[in-house]
């Protein structure tokens, strides 16, 4: 007589379903796990090497809405901007001597808690010109998928 419990394919299918169900329950109970895993395991391969020259050109030509990848040294950490979307703010000095305000949306991306003056930071985001050197924002993913995602790199970790 034929029995479904002796069918090896049925056992494998049941095992796969059980593992899938357990994983789904785990992820529902630990919502930050998936985001943390993605942050730690994201490769940024489509972005060229840091090029502060693009920033220098945008500043000199008073351009805004320019996607930039640069790096510099944190020279001052500022209080968070808590009006509307919360932003972690800090000033970066570029090799050119120009300074730049970074406004990192901490409602959409993790805060860099260990950030200190003197730290090196890499950034990928959108540059907006102003007479003080400009600012970079959109250093996070776009939950709607309409804007190119950005990020910050600090001490080997990526924040997006």
N, C-alpha and C positions, 0 to 999 in steps of 0.2 A: 504494500500500500504506500502511496506517495504522501509525504509529510512536509509541509512548508518549513518547519523548524530545522529540517536536515538539509535544506537548500543553502549551500555556502554563499551564493549571491545575495540571498535574502538577509543573511546574517551581516554581510558587509554593508548592505544598504541601510539596515537598522543601526549599525555602528556609526556610519557617516551621519545619519540623521540625529543620533543622540549627541555626537560631538558638536554638530552644528547648533543644536538647541542649547547645549551647555555654553558654547561660546557666545551665543546671542544673549543668554541670561547674564553672563559675566560682563559683557560690554554694556548692557543696560544698567547694571548695578555699579559700574565703574566708568562713567561717561568721559572722564579725563584721560583714561588709559589710551584710547585710540588717538586722541589729539597729541598726547605726549609721545606715543610711538611714532607718529608721522613726523613730528618735529625732530626727533632724534635720528630718523632714518631717511630724511629727505636729501636727495642729491640735487645739487644746483648745477646742472651741466649746460644749460642753454645760455648762461650768462658769461660774458667775457671777463677777463681779469679787471681788477679795479683800474679805473682811468679817471684820475682827478682832472685831466685836461678837459674832458667833457664838461665838468663842473666849472672850471675856470672860464671856458668859452661861454657857457650859459650866463655866468655872472657878468662878464665883460659886455656881452650883447644884450643884457637885461631880458633874458628869455625865461619863460616859465613853462610848466607842463612838459619838462624834459625828463625822461627816464634815465637815471644815473646809477652807476656803481662806483663807489669810492671808498676811501679809508682815511682815517686820521686818528688824532689823539683827543680823548675827552678832556676838555679843559675846565668844564664846570657842569655840575648837575644842578638842575633847577627843580622847583616844586612842580608836582603834577598839575596839568591843566585839567580841572574837573568840571568845566562848563561844557555841557553837551557830552559828546564822547570823551572819555578820559584819555589823556595822553601823557606818557612819560616824556620829559623834555630834558635835553642836555645840549651843550655846545661842544663842537668838534673843531679842532684846528687842523687844517689841511697842510700838506707839505709846502704849498704855495704861500702860506701865511694867512690865507683867507680863513674866516670862521664861518661856521654853518650851524644852524639850529636843527636838531633832529626832533621831530614830534612823532612819537611812536604810539599808536593807538592800542592802549592796554585793555580796551573792551573787546578787541578782536584778536589780540596776540598776547603772549605772556610778557610780563614785565621782566626786565633784567635787574634782579635784586642785587646782584654782586657788582654792579657798575660803579666805578670809582674814577675820580680825576686821575689822569695819567694813563688810563687804560687805552689800549688800541681797539678800534672798532671798525668793522667793515659794514657798509650799508648798501642796500639796493632799494630805490624808491623814486618818487617823483620830486623833482626840484622846482621850487618856486622862488623867483628872484625877489630880493629886496635890497635896499642900499646897505644893510648891515652884513651882507654876505649870502643871504638867502636861507631857505629852509628846505628840508627833505621830509616828506611825509609819505603815506602809502607804503610803510615798511612792514606790511602785513598782507595776508591773503585777502582776497575780495570774496566775501561769502556769497555774493550774487554772481560772481564770475564775469563781470563786465569790465574790470580793470586789471591790468597786469599786476600780479602779486609781487610784493617786495619782502624784505627781511633785514634783520640785523645779525651780525656774527660777532660774538664776544667770547673770548677764552675757549674757543673750540665748539661752542654751542650756537645753534641757529634759532632765532626767534622770529616766527612768522605768524 
